[in-house]
């Protein structure tokens, strides 16, 4: 199963509190209603949580599920696919358009000569 950042945020909040209100998730973590609804529905289908109109609660089996999957949820390095620049958008750098790098000894010579 693939976990998104909002999944992890919601599961952490549920582990810390008995009942988590959806508006609090939105207000505190800036999650959109779509992110909250997708995560809640996904975990409700897995039997991890149950919810009523505005609040989610972990089930007993949900706590066990989180503990069983804690490595995947909390210890995996996060992939930052959004931070990678596609090859088609990378500009070509033309070294010729930049002035040459002046080394310190050359700079001293230029300053001493007054050029």
C-alpha positions in Angstrom: 0.0 0.0 0.0 1.3 3.5 -0.9 1.2 6.1 1.9 0.9 9.8 1.3 2.0 12.5 3.8 -1.6 13.2 4.8 -2.1 9.5 5.6 0.8 9.6 8.0 -0.4 12.9 9.6 -3.9 11.5 10.1 -2.6 8.2 11.6 -0.3 10.0 14.0 -3.1 12.3 15.1 -5.4 9.2 15.7 -2.7 7.5 17.8 -2.4 10.6 20.0 -6.1 11.3 20.5 -9.2 9.2 20.9 -11.2 11.2 18.4 -9.9 13.5 15.7 -12.2 16.1 14.2 -11.8 16.6 10.4 -11.8 20.4 10.7 -8.9 20.2 13.2 -6.9 18.2 10.6 -7.6 20.9 8.1 -6.9 23.8 10.4 -3.8 22.4 12.1 -2.1 20.6 9.2 -3.6 22.5 6.2 -5.0 19.3 4.7 -7.6 19.8 2.0 -11.1 18.2 2.4 -10.2 15.9 -0.5 -7.0 14.8 1.2 -8.8 14.1 4.4 -11.7 12.3 2.7 -9.4 10.1 0.6 -7.3 9.0 3.6 -10.3 8.4 5.9 -12.1 6.3 3.2 -8.9 4.3 2.5 -8.3 3.5 6.2 -12.0 2.9 6.9 -12.1 0.3 4.1 -9.0 -1.4 5.7 -10.8 -1.5 9.1 -8.2 0.8 10.6 -10.7 3.5 11.7 -14.3 4.3 11.9 -15.9 7.7 11.5 -19.1 9.6 12.0 -20.1 12.9 10.5 -17.1 15.0 11.7 -14.8 12.7 13.8 -12.6 9.7 13.2 -11.5 7.1 15.7 -9.1 4.2 15.6 -10.5 0.7 15.9 -8.7 -1.9 18.1 -7.5 -3.7 15.1 -6.4 -0.3 13.7 -3.9 0.3 16.5 -2.5 -3.1 15.8 -2.4 -2.4 12.1 -0.5 0.8 12.7 2.0 -1.0 14.9 2.4 -3.7 12.4 3.1 -1.2 9.5 5.0 1.4 11.6 8.3 0.8 9.7 6.6 1.6 6.4 4.7 4.5 7.8 7.2 6.3 9.9 10.7 5.1 9.2 10.9 5.0 5.4 12.8 7.9 3.8 10.3 10.1 2.0 10.5 10.2 -1.8 10.5 13.8 -3.0 9.4 13.1 -6.6 8.0 16.6 -6.8 11.4 18.1 -6.2 13.1 16.5 -9.2 13.3 18.5 -12.4 12.4 16.7 -15.5 15.2 16.6 -18.2 13.0 18.4 -20.7 12.8 21.5 -18.3 16.5 21.6 -17.4 18.1 24.5 -19.2 21.3 24.0 -21.1 24.1 26.0 -19.5 26.6 27.6 -21.9 29.8 28.2 -20.0 31.0 30.6 -22.7 28.4 33.2 -21.6 29.9 33.6 -18.1 33.1 35.5 -17.4 36.0 33.3 -16.5 36.8 32.5 -12.9 39.7 34.6 -11.6 42.0 32.8 -9.2 43.4 34.7 -6.2 46.9 35.0 -7.5 45.6 36.3 -10.9 43.4 38.8 -9.0 46.5 40.1 -7.0 48.4 40.5 -10.2 45.5 42.5 -11.8 45.2 44.7 -8.7 49.0 45.3 -8.5 49.2 46.2 -12.2 46.2 48.5 -11.9 44.3 47.0 -14.7 
